[in-house]
């Protein structure tokens, strides 16, 4: 149900995949009768993950102030350099090869190390929606930083077509 919601974000999908893998791996160890079923489900999730644009999903989780890089503590994405490298590649893809602005580097470091304007971003309980956390961050300023624009761009990507399908269904009902 989570990943079929109308406004499912990419970070929600990756975290759900991780939860499913973890749960079914745990079930395999509890009872040997679970092994075939759990293995089939894990393989299915891994095959689905292999077909995705993984870097965008990973960036979405890192850009969610509620998680940042905590889900990746056992991977190479748990260093500032690795995250900067990931964001550089995505920036080049989304902005037609433009160089990262210098302020972007500073903002990434501040965000990951919870300094400067990002010191309290994950504590902002105004909304659990990470997009709105960034919206509140820039509230009252005339210009948004390139990092904030980039974060909002990634976090606004919808991970499914459920809302579109619901609109076509409603349209079909109205037309009938």
Rosetta constraint file for C-alpha pairs under 8 A:
AtomPair CA 1 CA 5 HARMONIC 6.20 0.50
AtomPair CA 2 CA 8 HARMONIC 7.04 0.50
AtomPair CA 2 CA 12 HARMONIC 7.54 0.50
AtomPair CA 2 CA 13 HARMONIC 7.90 0.50
AtomPair CA 2 CA 16 HARMONIC 7.85 0.50
AtomPair CA 3 CA 8 HARMONIC 5.73 0.50
AtomPair CA 3 CA 12 HARMONIC 6.95 0.50
AtomPair CA 3 CA 13 HARMONIC 5.76 0.50
AtomPair CA 3 CA 16 HARMONIC 7.63 0.50
AtomPair CA 3 CA 159 HARMONIC 7.58 0.50
AtomPair CA 3 CA 160 HARMONIC 7.56 0.50
AtomPair CA 4 CA 8 HARMONIC 6.83 0.50
AtomPair CA 4 CA 160 HARMONIC 6.88 0.50
AtomPair CA 4 CA 162 HARMONIC 6.22 0.50
AtomPair CA 5 CA 162 HARMONIC 6.65 0.50
AtomPair CA 5 CA 163 HARMONIC 7.82 0.50
AtomPair CA 6 CA 160 HARMONIC 7.74 0.50
AtomPair CA 6 CA 161 HARMONIC 7.68 0.50
AtomPair CA 6 CA 162 HARMONIC 5.27 0.50
AtomPair CA 6 CA 163 HARMONIC 4.63 0.50
AtomPair CA 7 CA 158 HARMONIC 6.25 0.50
AtomPair CA 7 CA 159 HARMONIC 7.87 0.50
AtomPair CA 7 CA 163 HARMONIC 7.27 0.50
AtomPair CA 8 CA 12 HARMONIC 6.52 0.50
AtomPair CA 8 CA 13 HARMONIC 7.39 0.50
AtomPair CA 8 CA 158 HARMONIC 5.76 0.50
AtomPair CA 8 CA 159 HARMONIC 5.62 0.50
AtomPair CA 8 CA 160 HARMONIC 6.87 0.50
AtomPair CA 9 CA 13 HARMONIC 6.74 0.50
AtomPair CA 9 CA 155 HARMONIC 6.56 0.50
AtomPair CA 9 CA 156 HARMONIC 7.08 0.50
AtomPair CA 9 CA 157 HARMONIC 6.29 0.50
AtomPair CA 9 CA 158 HARMONIC 5.09 0.50
AtomPair CA 9 CA 159 HARMONIC 5.33 0.50
AtomPair CA 10 CA 14 HARMONIC 6.43 0.50
AtomPair CA 10 CA 56 HARMONIC 7.76 0.50
AtomPair CA 10 CA 57 HARMONIC 5.29 0.50
AtomPair CA 10 CA 60 HARMONIC 6.01 0.50
AtomPair CA 10 CA 61 HARMONIC 7.58 0.50
AtomPair CA 10 CA 155 HARMONIC 7.24 0.50
AtomPair CA 10 CA 157 HARMONIC 6.78 0.50
AtomPair CA 10 CA 158 HARMONIC 6.56 0.50
AtomPair CA 10 CA 159 HARMONIC 5.18 0.50
AtomPair CA 11 CA 15 HARMONIC 6.12 0.50
AtomPair CA 11 CA 57 HARMONIC 5.90 0.50
AtomPair CA 11 CA 58 HARMONIC 7.22 0.50
AtomPair CA 11 CA 60 HARMONIC 4.96 0.50
AtomPair CA 11 CA 61 HARMONIC 4.53 0.50
AtomPair CA 11 CA 64 HARMONIC 7.42 0.50
AtomPair CA 11 CA 155 HARMONIC 7.88 0.50
AtomPair CA 12 CA 16 HARMONIC 6.01 0.50
AtomPair CA 12 CA 61 HARMONIC 7.83 0.50
AtomPair CA 13 CA 17 HARMONIC 6.15 0.50
AtomPair CA 13 CA 57 HARMONIC 7.87 0.50
AtomPair CA 13 CA 159 HARMONIC 7.17 0.50
AtomPair CA 14 CA 18 HARMONIC 6.19 0.50
AtomPair CA 14 CA 57 HARMONIC 6.30 0.50
AtomPair CA 14 CA 58 HARMONIC 7.41 0.50
AtomPair CA 14 CA 61 HARMONIC 7.55 0.50
AtomPair CA 15 CA 19 HARMONIC 6.12 0.50
AtomPair CA 15 CA 61 HARMONIC 7.77 0.50
AtomPair CA 16 CA 20 HARMONIC 6.13 0.50
AtomPair CA 17 CA 21 HARMONIC 6.20 0.50
AtomPair CA 17 CA 45 HARMONIC 6.70 0.50
AtomPair CA 17 CA 49 HARMONIC 7.99 0.50
AtomPair CA 18 CA 22 HARMONIC 6.11 0.50
AtomPair CA 19 CA 23 HARMONIC 5.99 0.50
AtomPair CA 20 CA 24 HARMONIC 6.08 0.50
AtomPair CA 20 CA 42 HARMONIC 7.68 0.50
AtomPair CA 20 CA 45 HARMONIC 8.00 0.50
AtomPair CA 21 CA 25 HARMONIC 6.02 0.50
AtomPair CA 21 CA 42 HARMONIC 5.75 0.50
AtomPair CA 21 CA 45 HARMONIC 7.44 0.50
AtomPair CA 22 CA 26 HARMONIC 6.18 0.50
AtomPair CA 23 CA 27 HARMONIC 6.24 0.50
AtomPair CA 24 CA 28 HARMONIC 6.21 0.50
AtomPair CA 24 CA 38 HARMONIC 5.35 0.50
AtomPair CA 24 CA 39 HARMONIC 7.78 0.50
AtomPair CA 24 CA 41 HARMONIC 7.59 0.50
AtomPair CA 24 CA 42 HARMONIC 6.85 0.50
AtomPair CA 25 CA 29 HARMONIC 6.73 0.50
AtomPair CA 25 CA 38 HARMONIC 7.00 0.50
AtomPair CA 25 CA 42 HARMONIC 7.79 0.50
AtomPair CA 26 CA 30 HARMONIC 6.54 0.50
AtomPair CA 27 CA 31 HARMONIC 6.64 0.50
AtomPair CA 27 CA 34 HARMONIC 6.54 0.50
AtomPair CA 27 CA 35 HARMONIC 7.86 0.50
AtomPair CA 27 CA 38 HARMONIC 7.15 0.50
AtomPair CA 28 CA 32 HARMONIC 6.27 0.50
AtomPair CA 28 CA 33 HARMONIC 7.90 0.50
AtomPair CA 28 CA 34 HARMONIC 5.34 0.50
AtomPair CA 28 CA 35 HARMONIC 4.87 0.50
AtomPair CA 28 CA 38 HARMONIC 6.19 0.50
AtomPair CA 28 CA 39 HARMONIC 7.84 0.50
AtomPair CA 29 CA 35 HARMONIC 7.90 0.50
AtomPair CA 30 CA 34 HARMONIC 7.90 0.50
AtomPair CA 31 CA 35 HARMONIC 7.38 0.50
AtomPair CA 34 CA 38 HARMONIC 5.84 0.50
AtomPair CA 35 CA 39 HARMONIC 5.78 0.50
AtomPair CA 36 CA 40 HARMONIC 6.21 0.50
AtomPair CA 37 CA 41 HARMONIC 6.32 0.50
AtomPair CA 38 CA 42 HARMONIC 6.07 0.50
AtomPair CA 39 CA 43 HARMONIC 6.03 0.50
AtomPair CA 40 CA 44 HARMONIC 6.16 0.50
AtomPair CA 41 CA 45 HARMONIC 6.26 0.50
AtomPair CA 42 CA 46 HARMONIC 6.08 0.50
AtomPair CA 43 CA 47 HARMONIC 6.01 0.50
AtomPair CA 44 CA 48 HARMONIC 6.26 0.50
AtomPair CA 45 CA 49 HARMONIC 6.16 0.50
AtomPair CA 46 CA 50 HARMONIC 6.09 0.50
AtomPair CA 47 CA 51 HARMONIC 6.66 0.50
AtomPair CA 48 CA 52 HARMONIC 6.93 0.50
AtomPair CA 49 CA 54 HARMONIC 7.32 0.50
AtomPair CA 50 CA 54 HARMONIC 7.68 0.50
AtomPair CA 53 CA 57 HARMONIC 6.93 0.50
AtomPair CA 54 CA 58 HARMONIC 6.19 0.50
AtomPair CA 55 CA 59 HARMONIC 6.04 0.50
AtomPair CA 55 CA 86 HARMONIC 7.11 0.50
AtomPair CA 55 CA 90 HARMONIC 7.78 0.50
AtomPair CA 56 CA 60 HARMONIC 6.16 0.50
AtomPair CA 56 CA 90 HARMONIC 7.36 0.50
AtomPair CA 56 CA 154 HARMONIC 7.26 0.50
AtomPair CA 57 CA 61 HARMONIC 6.55 0.50
AtomPair CA 58 CA 62 HARMONIC 6.34 0.50
AtomPair CA 59 CA 63 HARMONIC 5.97 0.50
AtomPair CA 59 CA 86 HARMONIC 7.49 0.50
AtomPair CA 59 CA 87 HARMONIC 7.25 0.50
AtomPair CA 59 CA 154 HARMONIC 7.47 0.50
AtomPair CA 60 CA 64 HARMONIC 6.28 0.50
AtomPair CA 60 CA 151 HARMONIC 7.81 0.50
AtomPair CA 60 CA 154 HARMONIC 5.96 0.50
AtomPair CA 60 CA 155 HARMONIC 5.90 0.50
AtomPair CA 61 CA 67 HARMONIC 6.55 0.50
AtomPair CA 61 CA 68 HARMONIC 6.18 0.50
AtomPair CA 61 CA 69 HARMONIC 7.28 0.50
AtomPair CA 62 CA 67 HARMONIC 6.56 0.50
AtomPair CA 62 CA 68 HARMONIC 3.98 0.50
AtomPair CA 62 CA 69 HARMONIC 5.04 0.50
AtomPair CA 63 CA 67 HARMONIC 7.93 0.50
AtomPair CA 63 CA 68 HARMONIC 5.79 0.50
AtomPair CA 63 CA 130 HARMONIC 7.92 0.50
AtomPair CA 63 CA 151 HARMONIC 6.04 0.50
AtomPair CA 63 CA 155 HARMONIC 7.54 0.50
AtomPair CA 64 CA 68 HARMONIC 5.56 0.50
AtomPair CA 64 CA 130 HARMONIC 5.37 0.50
AtomPair CA 64 CA 155 HARMONIC 7.81 0.50
AtomPair CA 65 CA 121 HARMONIC 6.43 0.50
AtomPair CA 65 CA 122 HARMONIC 4.85 0.50
AtomPair CA 65 CA 130 HARMONIC 6.35 0.50
AtomPair CA 65 CA 133 HARMONIC 7.85 0.50
AtomPair CA 66 CA 122 HARMONIC 5.34 0.50
AtomPair CA 66 CA 128 HARMONIC 7.92 0.50
AtomPair CA 66 CA 130 HARMONIC 7.50 0.50
AtomPair CA 67 CA 71 HARMONIC 6.89 0.50
AtomPair CA 68 CA 112 HARMONIC 7.04 0.50
AtomPair CA 69 CA 73 HARMONIC 6.91 0.50
AtomPair CA 69 CA 77 HARMONIC 7.10 0.50
AtomPair CA 69 CA 78 HARMONIC 6.10 0.50
AtomPair CA 69 CA 112 HARMONIC 7.75 0.50
AtomPair CA 70 CA 78 HARMONIC 7.76 0.50
AtomPair CA 72 CA 76 HARMONIC 7.60 0.50
AtomPair CA 72 CA 77 HARMONIC 6.03 0.50
AtomPair CA 72 CA 78 HARMONIC 5.93 0.50
AtomPair CA 73 CA 77 HARMONIC 7.57 0.50
AtomPair CA 73 CA 78 HARMONIC 5.56 0.50
AtomPair CA 74 CA 78 HARMONIC 7.42 0.50
AtomPair CA 76 CA 82 HARMONIC 6.67 0.50
AtomPair CA 77 CA 82 HARMONIC 5.42 0.50
AtomPair CA 77 CA 83 HARMONIC 5.90 0.50
AtomPair CA 78 CA 82 HARMONIC 7.15 0.50
AtomPair CA 78 CA 83 HARMONIC 7.52 0.50
AtomPair CA 79 CA 83 HARMONIC 6.41 0.50
AtomPair CA 80 CA 84 HARMONIC 6.10 0.50
AtomPair CA 80 CA 108 HARMONIC 7.87 0.50
AtomPair CA 80 CA 109 HARMONIC 6.64 0.50
AtomPair CA 80 CA 112 HARMONIC 7.11 0.50
AtomPair CA 81 CA 85 HARMONIC 6.13 0.50
AtomPair CA 82 CA 86 HARMONIC 6.21 0.50
AtomPair CA 83 CA 87 HARMONIC 6.12 0.50
AtomPair CA 84 CA 88 HARMONIC 6.02 0.50
AtomPair CA 84 CA 105 HARMONIC 7.15 0.50
AtomPair CA 84 CA 108 HARMONIC 6.98 0.50
AtomPair CA 85 CA 89 HARMONIC 6.41 0.50
AtomPair CA 86 CA 90 HARMONIC 6.38 0.50
AtomPair CA 87 CA 91 HARMONIC 5.85 0.50
AtomPair CA 88 CA 92 HARMONIC 6.18 0.50
AtomPair CA 88 CA 100 HARMONIC 6.63 0.50
AtomPair CA 89 CA 93 HARMONIC 6.37 0.50
AtomPair CA 90 CA 94 HARMONIC 6.06 0.50
AtomPair CA 91 CA 95 HARMONIC 5.71 0.50
AtomPair CA 91 CA 97 HARMONIC 7.38 0.50
AtomPair CA 91 CA 98 HARMONIC 7.43 0.50
AtomPair CA 91 CA 99 HARMONIC 7.95 0.50
AtomPair CA 91 CA 100 HARMONIC 6.97 0.50
AtomPair CA 91 CA 150 HARMONIC 7.61 0.50
AtomPair CA 92 CA 96 HARMONIC 5.57 0.50
AtomPair CA 92 CA 97 HARMONIC 4.01 0.50
AtomPair CA 92 CA 98 HARMONIC 5.68 0.50
AtomPair CA 92 CA 99 HARMONIC 7.00 0.50
AtomPair CA 92 CA 100 HARMONIC 7.89 0.50
AtomPair CA 93 CA 97 HARMONIC 6.20 0.50
AtomPair CA 100 CA 104 HARMONIC 6.42 0.50
AtomPair CA 100 CA 105 HARMONIC 7.75 0.50
AtomPair CA 101 CA 105 HARMONIC 7.39 0.50
AtomPair CA 101 CA 146 HARMONIC 7.26 0.50
AtomPair CA 102 CA 106 HARMONIC 6.93 0.50
AtomPair CA 103 CA 107 HARMONIC 6.10 0.50
AtomPair CA 103 CA 145 HARMONIC 7.63 0.50
AtomPair CA 103 CA 146 HARMONIC 7.50 0.50
AtomPair CA 103 CA 147 HARMONIC 7.87 0.50
AtomPair CA 104 CA 108 HARMONIC 6.12 0.50
AtomPair CA 104 CA 145 HARMONIC 7.60 0.50
AtomPair CA 104 CA 146 HARMONIC 6.10 0.50
AtomPair CA 104 CA 147 HARMONIC 5.25 0.50
AtomPair CA 105 CA 109 HARMONIC 6.37 0.50
AtomPair CA 106 CA 110 HARMONIC 6.12 0.50
AtomPair CA 107 CA 111 HARMONIC 5.85 0.50
AtomPair CA 107 CA 147 HARMONIC 6.34 0.50
AtomPair CA 108 CA 112 HARMONIC 6.09 0.50
AtomPair CA 108 CA 147 HARMONIC 7.18 0.50
AtomPair CA 109 CA 113 HARMONIC 5.91 0.50
AtomPair CA 109 CA 115 HARMONIC 7.99 0.50
AtomPair CA 110 CA 114 HARMONIC 5.50 0.50
AtomPair CA 110 CA 115 HARMONIC 4.58 0.50
AtomPair CA 110 CA 116 HARMONIC 6.01 0.50
AtomPair CA 110 CA 117 HARMONIC 7.63 0.50
AtomPair CA 110 CA 118 HARMONIC 6.34 0.50
AtomPair CA 110 CA 119 HARMONIC 7.75 0.50
AtomPair CA 111 CA 115 HARMONIC 6.38 0.50
AtomPair CA 111 CA 116 HARMONIC 8.00 0.50
AtomPair CA 111 CA 118 HARMONIC 5.22 0.50
AtomPair CA 111 CA 119 HARMONIC 7.46 0.50
AtomPair CA 114 CA 118 HARMONIC 5.31 0.50
AtomPair CA 114 CA 119 HARMONIC 4.34 0.50
AtomPair CA 114 CA 120 HARMONIC 7.14 0.50
AtomPair CA 114 CA 121 HARMONIC 7.93 0.50
AtomPair CA 115 CA 119 HARMONIC 4.40 0.50
AtomPair CA 117 CA 121 HARMONIC 7.75 0.50
AtomPair CA 117 CA 137 HARMONIC 7.65 0.50
AtomPair CA 120 CA 124 HARMONIC 6.45 0.50
AtomPair CA 121 CA 133 HARMONIC 6.78 0.50
AtomPair CA 121 CA 134 HARMONIC 7.98 0.50
AtomPair CA 121 CA 137 HARMONIC 7.42 0.50
AtomPair CA 124 CA 133 HARMONIC 6.97 0.50
AtomPair CA 126 CA 133 HARMONIC 7.67 0.50
AtomPair CA 127 CA 132 HARMONIC 6.58 0.50
AtomPair CA 127 CA 133 HARMONIC 6.68 0.50
AtomPair CA 128 CA 132 HARMONIC 7.95 0.50
AtomPair CA 128 CA 133 HARMONIC 7.69 0.50
AtomPair CA 129 CA 133 HARMONIC 6.52 0.50
AtomPair CA 130 CA 134 HARMONIC 6.52 0.50
AtomPair CA 130 CA 155 HARMONIC 7.35 0.50
AtomPair CA 131 CA 135 HARMONIC 6.32 0.50
AtomPair CA 131 CA 151 HARMONIC 7.86 0.50
AtomPair CA 131 CA 152 HARMONIC 5.74 0.50
AtomPair CA 131 CA 155 HARMONIC 6.04 0.50
AtomPair CA 131 CA 156 HARMONIC 7.11 0.50
AtomPair CA 132 CA 136 HARMONIC 6.08 0.50
AtomPair CA 133 CA 137 HARMONIC 6.19 0.50
AtomPair CA 134 CA 138 HARMONIC 6.59 0.50
AtomPair CA 134 CA 148 HARMONIC 6.45 0.50
AtomPair CA 134 CA 151 HARMONIC 7.72 0.50
AtomPair CA 134 CA 152 HARMONIC 6.96 0.50
AtomPair CA 135 CA 139 HARMONIC 6.38 0.50
AtomPair CA 138 CA 143 HARMONIC 7.78 0.50
AtomPair CA 138 CA 144 HARMONIC 6.08 0.50
AtomPair CA 138 CA 148 HARMONIC 7.99 0.50
AtomPair CA 144 CA 148 HARMONIC 6.25 0.50
AtomPair CA 144 CA 149 HARMONIC 6.52 0.50
AtomPair CA 145 CA 149 HARMONIC 6.37 0.50
AtomPair CA 146 CA 150 HARMONIC 6.04 0.50
AtomPair CA 147 CA 151 HARMONIC 6.08 0.50
AtomPair CA 148 CA 152 HARMONIC 6.10 0.50
AtomPair CA 149 CA 153 HARMONIC 6.09 0.50
AtomPair CA 150 CA 154 HARMONIC 6.31 0.50
AtomPair CA 151 CA 155 HARMONIC 6.05 0.50
AtomPair CA 152 CA 156 HARMONIC 5.91 0.50
AtomPair CA 153 CA 157 HARMONIC 6.92 0.50
AtomPair CA 161 CA 165 HARMONIC 6.15 0.50
AtomPair CA 162 CA 166 HARMONIC 6.14 0.50
AtomPair CA 163 CA 167 HARMONIC 6.27 0.50
AtomPair CA 164 CA 168 HARMONIC 6.38 0.50
AtomPair CA 165 CA 169 HARMONIC 6.15 0.50
AtomPair CA 166 CA 170 HARMONIC 6.13 0.50
AtomPair CA 167 CA 171 HARMONIC 6.01 0.50
AtomPair CA 168 CA 172 HARMONIC 6.06 0.50
AtomPair CA 169 CA 173 HARMONIC 6.29 0.50
AtomPair CA 170 CA 174 HARMONIC 6.20 0.50
AtomPair CA 171 CA 175 HARMONIC 6.00 0.50
AtomPair CA 172 CA 176 HARMONIC 6.06 0.50
